[in-house]
């Protein structure tokens, strides 16, 4: 499943030393879009992803985890974002394969 993970933090992201590791721990693959947002491919449920992120942030901060359907998604060329383009293309291939097997 592909998720969008968005955080609103009370301090700069660099002051959360375990945040990236928390996101990585529930990811098969990920693309860090900004300091506090990721596209995450995970075999875990959204609640598991949320709980991992929540453990790495302060109680007053918040994290949103959205399941994403990449199949109808569109994006710009991402010419300067080679990894992001590859990540999205791979996620699309896996999603099409998953749908074909269901």
C-alpha positions as CSV (number, residue, x, y, z in Angstrom):
1,X,0.0,0.0,0.0
2,X,1.2,3.5,-0.8
3,X,0.7,6.2,1.9
4,X,1.2,9.9,2.1
5,X,2.7,10.7,5.5
6,X,2.5,14.4,6.5
7,X,3.7,15.8,9.8
8,X,3.3,19.2,11.4
9,X,6.0,19.6,14.0
10,X,6.5,22.2,16.7
11,X,10.2,22.3,16.1
12,X,12.5,21.9,13.0
13,X,12.5,18.4,11.7
14,X,16.2,18.0,12.4
15,X,15.4,18.2,16.1
16,X,13.5,14.8,15.8
17,X,16.4,12.4,15.6
18,X,14.3,9.2,15.4
19,X,11.6,10.5,12.9
20,X,13.2,9.3,9.7
21,X,14.1,6.0,11.3
22,X,10.5,5.5,12.4
23,X,9.2,6.1,8.8
24,X,11.9,3.7,7.5
25,X,11.0,1.0,10.0
26,X,7.5,0.6,8.4
27,X,8.5,1.1,4.8
28,X,9.3,-1.2,2.0
29,X,10.4,1.9,0.0
30,X,10.0,5.6,0.6
31,X,10.6,9.0,-0.9
32,X,11.1,11.9,1.4
33,X,9.3,14.8,-0.5
34,X,10.1,17.4,2.2
35,X,11.5,17.6,5.7
36,X,8.1,16.4,7.1
37,X,6.4,14.6,4.3
38,X,7.0,11.2,2.6
39,X,5.5,8.9,0.1
40,X,5.8,5.5,1.8
41,X,5.2,2.1,0.4
42,X,4.4,-0.3,3.2
43,X,3.0,-3.7,3.9
44,X,1.7,-2.4,7.2
45,X,-1.8,-0.9,8.0
46,X,-2.1,2.8,8.1
47,X,-2.5,2.7,11.9
48,X,0.8,0.9,12.3
49,X,2.5,3.6,10.1
50,X,0.8,6.3,12.2
51,X,1.9,4.7,15.5
52,X,5.5,4.4,14.4
53,X,5.6,8.1,13.4
54,X,3.7,9.2,16.6
55,X,6.3,7.5,18.7
56,X,9.0,9.7,17.2
57,X,7.2,13.1,17.6
58,X,6.0,15.1,20.5
59,X,2.4,14.8,21.8
60,X,1.5,18.3,20.6
61,X,2.7,17.5,17.0
62,X,0.6,15.6,14.6
63,X,1.0,13.2,11.8
64,X,-1.5,12.3,9.0
65,X,-1.3,9.0,7.2
66,X,-3.3,8.8,4.0
67,X,-3.7,5.7,1.8
68,X,-3.0,6.7,-1.8
69,X,-4.2,5.2,-5.0
70,X,-1.3,5.7,-7.4
71,X,-2.9,4.1,-10.4
72,X,-4.8,7.2,-11.5
73,X,-2.2,9.7,-10.1
74,X,-0.5,12.2,-12.4
75,X,2.6,14.3,-11.8
76,X,4.9,16.7,-13.5
77,X,8.0,15.5,-15.2
78,X,10.0,15.3,-12.0
79,X,13.1,15.9,-14.2
80,X,15.2,17.0,-11.2
81,X,13.8,14.3,-9.0
82,X,15.1,11.2,-10.5
83,X,14.6,9.1,-7.4
84,X,11.0,10.4,-6.9
85,X,10.2,9.6,-10.5
86,X,11.5,6.0,-10.2
87,X,9.8,5.6,-6.8
88,X,6.4,6.6,-8.3
89,X,6.9,4.5,-11.5
90,X,7.8,1.4,-9.4
91,X,4.8,2.0,-7.1
92,X,2.6,2.2,-10.1
93,X,3.9,-1.1,-11.5
94,X,3.4,-2.8,-8.2
95,X,-0.1,-1.4,-7.7
96,X,-1.1,-2.6,-11.2
97,X,0.3,-6.1,-10.4
98,X,-1.5,-6.2,-7.1
99,X,-4.8,-5.2,-8.8
100,X,-4.3,-7.8,-11.5
101,X,-3.8,-10.6,-8.9
102,X,-7.0,-9.7,-6.9
